[in-house]
Amino acid sequence: MAPTTREASKKEDKAPDAAPPASEAEPGSKHKVDPDTEGASESPKAKRTKTEIADDESTKKETEETKETGAEAEKTEGQTEEKAAQEDKKSAVEPHGREEPEAVPSSILEKGIIYFFFRGRVGIDEPSAVNEIARSYILLRPIEKDAKLGSGPIGDAGNSRLCAIPKKVLPQSGKDRWISFVEKTGASFRQLKDEFLASNDYDTKTAGTRHSPAATPVAEGVYAITSTGSDSHLAYILTLPEELGEVQKEIGLKPKGSFIISTRNPQYPAPANARLPRGPEYPEEVLKEFRSLRWMSTQPKHLDYVNTQFLLVGESSGVEKALEPQKADEKENKQEPAEELEKLEEEDLQRLKGLSDDDSGRIFADLKVNADYYPKLQTTF
């Protein structure tokens, strides 16, 4: 039967999206939330008070100020570090400063500034005799062979060498033959300050806390490692102190002095009383230079390796043999080694006068440490 006009009208009036009868609805649909209407009935956010707004603005301002302060602190710290680095680079050394660099004698293998120190035995800050010294040290600060010295501190080139003298005193004649060794190479002044100059307290299982004293300066001057053919020499001229005292003489220093210096071949066993835990790590080309020799004339490069052992033999003639002119240099009209070392010593004397009013201050100013925290240069026990 065809639908009546009234029934057709009811079907047209029926909304197309009307909910189905309860009997046809999906299970649980009664509790579903329409995403389009969710939250529509929520109440609007409450207005913020003036106090809350002021607090937020204050916090934001403080955060910005903290960031600015931090950035300023970083900038200041960076400037301080940069200034310190620039100060470290300042040096009295004038590379290639000699008017006639070609006139520098070839017998001078290396030259530079030399410092002498000692350290008292454990618990003895101020030794009253040589037998209260634990060990003496030689500190070498090399410079270019054709350099001259201007004003100011020597400057930290990060190339200092620290050599230990276990015998406490320096050899005086050919009868005195001391085996010494390189303790530090390529050292910066900061490293020397922390690892050598400073005192040290340490604990032991048997004796409790022990005190190792700070290093005490004994002298400063200029040096040259020279070659006279079959031998190498370490020659020096002292600048400080101007007059040697009891301490300097007891240790074996002279106004001008030298030693024959030879390097031990690490491929042979060391003497029983001079063995080190480890030997120097020489490259193959250096080891080959020894050939089958147990000792060879020291070359400056040997001293660039930690635990290099070298023999110091005293020279009672002073610097005469060490600075003897070589025939090859005389033929080329080069200046005499003694003349070059004396010139360097005079330049050293002039620059040191501007560093401090006393010898201790001058030495420590050169090494960029505060002399107030270290022992004074001793001339008497």
C-alpha positions as CSV (number, residue, x, y, z in Angstrom):
1,M,0.0,0.0,0.0
2,A,1.4,3.5,-0.9
3,P,2.2,5.7,2.1
4,T,-0.4,8.4,2.9
5,T,0.4,12.1,2.4
6,R,0.6,12.5,6.2
7,E,3.1,9.7,6.6
8,A,5.3,11.0,3.8
9,S,5.3,14.5,5.4
10,K,6.5,12.9,8.7
11,K,9.4,11.2,7.0
12,E,10.6,14.5,5.4
13,D,10.3,16.4,8.7
14,K,12.5,13.9,10.5
15,A,16.1,15.3,11.1
16,P,18.8,13.4,9.2
17,D,21.1,13.4,12.2
18,A,18.6,12.6,14.9
19,A,19.8,10.2,17.5
20,P,18.7,6.6,16.9
21,P,16.2,5.0,19.2
22,A,17.5,3.7,22.5
23,S,17.1,0.2,21.3
24,E,19.5,0.9,18.3
25,A,22.1,3.0,20.2
26,E,25.6,1.8,20.7
27,P,26.4,0.3,24.1
28,G,27.7,3.0,26.4
29,S,26.8,5.8,24.1
30,K,24.8,7.4,26.9
31,H,28.0,8.4,28.7
32,K,29.9,9.6,25.6
33,V,31.0,13.3,25.5
34,D,30.5,15.3,22.4
35,P,33.9,16.7,21.5
36,D,32.3,19.8,20.0
37,T,30.5,20.7,23.2
38,E,33.2,19.6,25.7
39,G,34.1,22.4,28.0
40,A,31.5,24.7,26.6
41,S,29.9,24.9,29.9
42,E,33.1,25.6,31.9
43,S,33.3,28.8,33.8
44,P,35.7,31.5,32.4
45,K,39.1,32.0,34.1
46,A,39.2,34.2,37.1
47,K,40.8,37.6,36.6
48,R,44.4,37.9,38.0
49,T,44.9,40.3,40.8
50,K,47.3,43.3,40.6
51,T,49.6,41.6,43.2
52,E,49.9,38.5,41.0
53,I,50.7,40.5,37.9
54,A,53.3,42.6,39.8
55,D,54.9,39.4,41.2
56,D,55.2,38.0,37.7
57,E,56.7,41.2,36.3
58,S,59.2,41.3,39.2
59,T,60.2,37.6,38.6
60,K,60.7,38.3,34.9
61,K,62.8,41.4,35.7
62,E,64.9,39.4,38.2
63,T,65.5,36.6,35.6
64,E,66.6,39.1,33.0
65,E,68.9,40.8,35.5
66,T,70.4,37.5,36.5
67,K,71.1,36.6,32.9
68,E,72.7,40.0,32.4
69,T,74.8,39.6,35.5
70,G,75.9,36.1,34.5
71,A,76.8,37.3,31.0
72,E,78.8,40.2,32.5
73,A,80.6,37.9,34.9
74,E,81.5,35.5,32.0
75,K,82.7,38.5,30.0
76,T,84.9,39.8,32.9
77,E,86.3,36.3,33.6
78,G,87.1,36.0,29.9
79,Q,88.9,39.3,29.9
80,T,90.8,38.4,33.0
81,E,92.0,35.1,31.5
82,E,92.9,36.9,28.3
83,K,94.9,39.5,30.2
84,A,96.7,36.8,32.2
85,A,97.5,35.0,28.9
86,Q,98.8,38.2,27.5
87,E,100.9,38.8,30.6
88,D,102.4,35.3,30.2
89,K,103.4,36.1,26.7
90,K,105.3,39.2,27.7
91,S,109.0,38.4,27.7
92,A,112.3,40.1,27.9
93,V,113.5,37.7,25.2
94,E,114.0,39.4,21.9
95,P,114.3,36.5,19.3
96,H,117.0,37.2,16.6
97,G,117.9,40.3,18.6
98,R,121.6,40.1,18.0
99,E,122.8,42.6,15.4
100,E,124.8,40.0,13.6
101,P,123.0,36.6,14.3
102,E,125.4,34.9,11.9
103,A,128.3,35.8,14.3
104,V,126.9,33.7,17.1
105,P,129.5,30.9,17.6
106,S,128.5,27.5,16.4
107,S,130.0,25.9,19.5
108,I,127.0,27.2,21.5
109,L,124.4,24.6,21.2
110,E,121.9,26.3,23.5
111,K,121.8,29.3,25.8
112,G,119.4,30.7,28.3
113,I,118.6,31.5,32.0
114,I,119.6,29.1,34.8
115,Y,118.3,29.0,38.4
116,F,119.7,26.9,41.3
117,F,117.4,25.7,44.1
118,F,117.6,23.2,47.0
119,R,114.9,21.6,49.1
120,G,115.4,20.8,52.8
121,R,114.9,17.4,54.2
122,V,111.5,16.4,55.4
123,G,110.4,18.7,58.2
124,I,113.3,21.1,57.8
125,D,112.1,24.4,56.2
126,E,115.4,26.2,56.9
127,P,118.4,24.0,56.6
128,S,121.4,25.0,58.8
129,A,123.9,22.8,56.9
130,V,124.4,20.9,53.7
131,N,123.5,17.6,55.4
132,E,120.0,19.0,56.0
133,I,119.4,19.4,52.3
134,A,117.4,16.7,50.6
135,R,118.3,17.5,47.0
136,S,119.6,20.4,44.8
137,Y,118.1,21.4,41.5
138,I,119.0,23.1,38.3
139,L,116.2,24.9,36.4
140,L,117.0,25.7,32.7
141,R,114.9,28.2,30.7
142,P,116.3,28.1,27.1
143,I,116.1,31.0,24.6
144,E,117.0,31.3,21.0
145,K,120.7,31.2,20.2
146,D,120.7,34.6,18.5
147,A,118.3,36.3,21.0
148,K,119.1,39.2,23.3
149,L,117.5,40.2,26.6
150,G,115.5,43.4,27.0
151,S,113.6,44.6,30.1
152,G,111.1,42.7,32.2
153,P,110.6,39.1,33.3
154,I,111.9,36.3,31.2
155,G,108.4,35.2,30.2
156,D,106.9,31.7,30.2
157,A,107.6,29.8,27.0
158,G,106.5,26.5,28.5
159,N,109.9,25.0,27.7
160,S,111.6,24.9,31.1
161,R,113.5,21.9,32.3
162,L,114.0,20.8,35.9
163,C,117.0,18.7,36.6
164,A,117.6,17.0,40.0
165,I,121.0,16.7,41.6
166,P,120.8,13.8,44.2
167,K,124.3,14.5,45.6
168,K,123.0,17.8,47.0
169,V,126.2,19.7,46.0
170,L,127.7,20.4,42.6
171,P,130.9,18.6,41.4
172,Q,134.1,20.7,41.8
173,S,136.8,18.9,39.9
174,G,137.4,16.0,37.5
175,K,137.3,13.6,40.5
176,D,133.7,14.5,41.2
177,R,131.3,12.7,38.8
178,W,127.6,13.0,39.7
179,I,124.8,11.2,37.9
180,S,121.8,13.5,37.7
181,F,118.5,13.3,35.9
182,V,115.7,15.3,34.2
183,E,112.7,15.5,36.4
184,K,110.4,17.8,34.3
185,T,110.5,18.9,30.6
186,G,108.4,21.4,28.7
187,A,107.2,22.8,32.0
188,S,105.2,26.0,32.4
189,F,105.8,28.4,35.3
190,R,102.4,27.4,36.7
191,Q,103.4,23.7,36.6
192,L,106.7,24.6,38.4
193,K,104.8,26.6,41.0
194,D,102.3,23.8,41.7
195,E,104.6,20.7,41.4
196,F,108.1,22.0,42.4
197,L,108.3,25.3,44.2
198,A,105.4,24.7,46.7
199,S,105.7,22.8,50.0
200,N,103.7,19.6,50.4
201,D,102.2,17.8,53.3
202,Y,101.4,14.1,52.9
203,D,100.3,11.2,55.0
204,T,102.2,8.0,55.6
205,K,101.1,4.8,57.3
206,T,104.0,4.6,59.7
207,A,105.0,8.2,60.5
208,G,101.7,10.1,60.0
209,T,101.7,13.4,58.3
210,R,105.1,14.5,56.8
211,H,106.1,17.9,55.6
212,S,108.2,18.5,52.4
213,P,109.5,22.1,52.5
214,A,109.2,24.6,49.7
215,A,112.1,25.0,47.3
216,T,114.7,27.6,48.3
217,P,116.4,29.7,45.7
218,V,120.2,29.8,45.8
219,A,121.3,31.6,42.6
220,E,120.3,32.8,39.1
221,G,122.4,33.5,36.0
222,V,122.9,32.7,32.3
223,Y,124.1,29.4,30.8
224,A,125.3,27.8,27.6
225,I,125.6,24.2,26.5
226,T,128.7,24.1,24.4
227,S,130.6,21.6,22.3
228,T,134.4,21.5,22.1
229,G,134.6,18.5,19.8
230,S,134.7,15.4,21.9
231,D,133.0,16.9,24.9
232,S,129.8,18.9,25.8
233,H,129.9,21.4,28.6
234,L,127.3,23.2,30.8
235,A,128.8,26.6,31.5
236,Y,127.2,29.4,33.6
237,I,127.8,32.9,34.8
238,L,125.9,33.9,38.0
239,T,123.9,37.2,38.1
240,L,122.3,36.7,41.6
241,P,123.5,37.0,44.2
242,E,126.1,39.6,43.3
243,E,128.4,38.3,46.0
244,L,128.4,34.6,46.8
245,G,127.7,33.6,50.4
246,E,128.3,30.6,52.5
247,V,125.4,28.7,51.0
248,Q,126.5,29.2,47.4
249,K,130.1,28.2,48.2
250,E,129.0,25.1,50.2
251,I,126.8,23.9,47.4
252,G,129.7,24.4,45.0
253,L,128.7,27.4,43.0
254,K,131.3,29.9,41.5
255,P,130.9,33.3,39.9
256,K,131.7,31.5,36.6
257,G,131.6,27.7,36.4
258,S,131.2,24.7,34.1
259,F,130.8,20.9,34.0
260,I,131.5,18.3,31.4
261,I,128.1,16.8,30.6
262,S,127.4,13.4,29.1
263,T,124.1,11.5,28.5
264,R,123.7,7.9,29.6
265,N,122.6,5.3,27.0
266,P,119.3,3.9,28.4
267,Q,119.9,0.6,26.5
268,Y,122.4,-0.4,29.1
269,P,121.6,-1.0,32.8
270,A,122.1,2.0,35.0
271,P,124.5,1.8,38.0
272,A,122.8,0.1,41.0
273,N,122.8,3.3,43.0
274,A,121.3,5.4,40.2
275,R,118.5,3.5,38.8
276,L,115.1,5.1,38.0
277,P,111.7,3.4,37.8
278,R,111.6,4.2,34.1
279,G,114.0,5.4,31.5
280,P,113.6,8.2,29.0
281,E,111.4,7.5,26.0
282,Y,113.8,8.4,23.3
283,P,112.7,8.1,19.6
284,E,114.6,5.5,17.5
285,E,116.7,8.2,15.8
286,V,118.1,9.3,19.1
287,L,118.8,5.8,20.3
288,K,120.8,5.1,17.1
289,E,123.0,8.1,17.8
290,F,124.4,6.3,20.8
291,R,125.5,3.4,18.7
292,S,127.2,1.0,21.2
293,L,128.4,3.8,23.5
294,R,127.3,3.8,27.1
295,W,127.7,7.5,27.3
296,M,127.7,10.3,24.7
297,S,128.3,14.0,24.7
298,T,125.0,15.7,25.7
299,Q,122.9,17.3,23.1
300,P,120.2,19.8,24.2
301,K,117.5,17.5,22.8
302,H,118.4,14.8,25.3
303,L,117.3,17.1,28.1
304,D,113.8,17.3,26.5
305,Y,112.9,13.8,27.8
306,V,111.9,13.0,31.4
307,N,114.3,10.6,33.2
308,T,117.2,11.4,30.9
309,Q,120.3,10.6,33.1
310,F,123.4,12.7,32.6
311,L,126.8,12.8,34.2
312,L,128.2,16.0,35.5
313,V,132.0,16.1,35.9
314,G,133.5,19.1,37.6
315,E,135.9,21.4,35.8
316,S,138.3,23.2,38.2
317,S,139.4,25.5,35.4
318,G,136.1,27.3,35.5
319,V,134.7,28.2,32.1
320,E,138.0,28.3,30.2
321,K,137.6,25.0,28.4
322,A,133.8,25.2,28.0
323,L,134.0,28.6,26.3
324,E,137.2,27.9,24.3
325,P,136.9,29.3,20.7
326,Q,136.7,26.7,18.0
327,K,138.9,26.9,14.9
328,A,136.0,26.7,12.5
329,D,134.4,29.7,14.2
330,E,137.6,31.7,14.2
331,K,138.0,31.2,10.5
332,E,134.5,32.6,10.0
333,N,135.3,35.6,12.3
334,K,132.5,34.6,14.7
335,Q,132.6,36.1,18.2
336,E,134.0,34.0,21.0
337,P,131.6,32.0,23.2
338,A,132.8,33.8,26.3
339,E,132.0,37.1,24.8
340,E,128.4,36.0,24.0
341,L,127.8,34.6,27.5
342,E,129.2,37.7,29.2
343,K,127.0,39.9,27.0
344,L,124.0,37.9,28.0
345,E,124.9,38.1,31.7
346,E,125.1,41.9,31.5
347,E,121.6,42.1,29.8
348,D,120.3,39.7,32.5
349,L,121.6,41.9,35.3
350,Q,120.0,45.0,33.9
351,R,116.6,43.4,33.4
352,L,116.5,41.9,36.9
353,K,117.1,45.2,38.6
354,G,113.6,46.4,37.4
355,L,111.8,43.3,38.7
356,S,112.2,43.8,42.5
357,D,114.3,45.4,45.2
358,D,115.8,42.2,46.5
359,D,117.2,39.0,44.9
360,S,114.4,36.7,46.1
361,G,111.8,39.0,44.7
362,R,113.6,39.2,41.4
363,I,113.9,35.4,41.0
364,F,110.3,34.7,41.9
365,A,109.0,37.6,39.8
366,D,110.8,36.1,36.9
367,L,108.9,32.8,37.6
368,K,105.6,34.6,38.0
369,V,105.0,33.7,41.7
370,N,104.6,35.8,44.8
371,A,107.9,35.9,46.7
372,D,106.0,36.4,50.0
373,Y,104.9,32.8,50.0
374,Y,108.3,31.2,49.4
375,P,111.7,31.0,51.2
376,K,114.2,33.9,50.7
377,L,117.4,33.4,48.8
378,Q,119.8,32.1,51.3
379,T,123.5,33.2,51.5
380,T,124.1,31.8,55.1
381,F,123.1,28.7,56.9
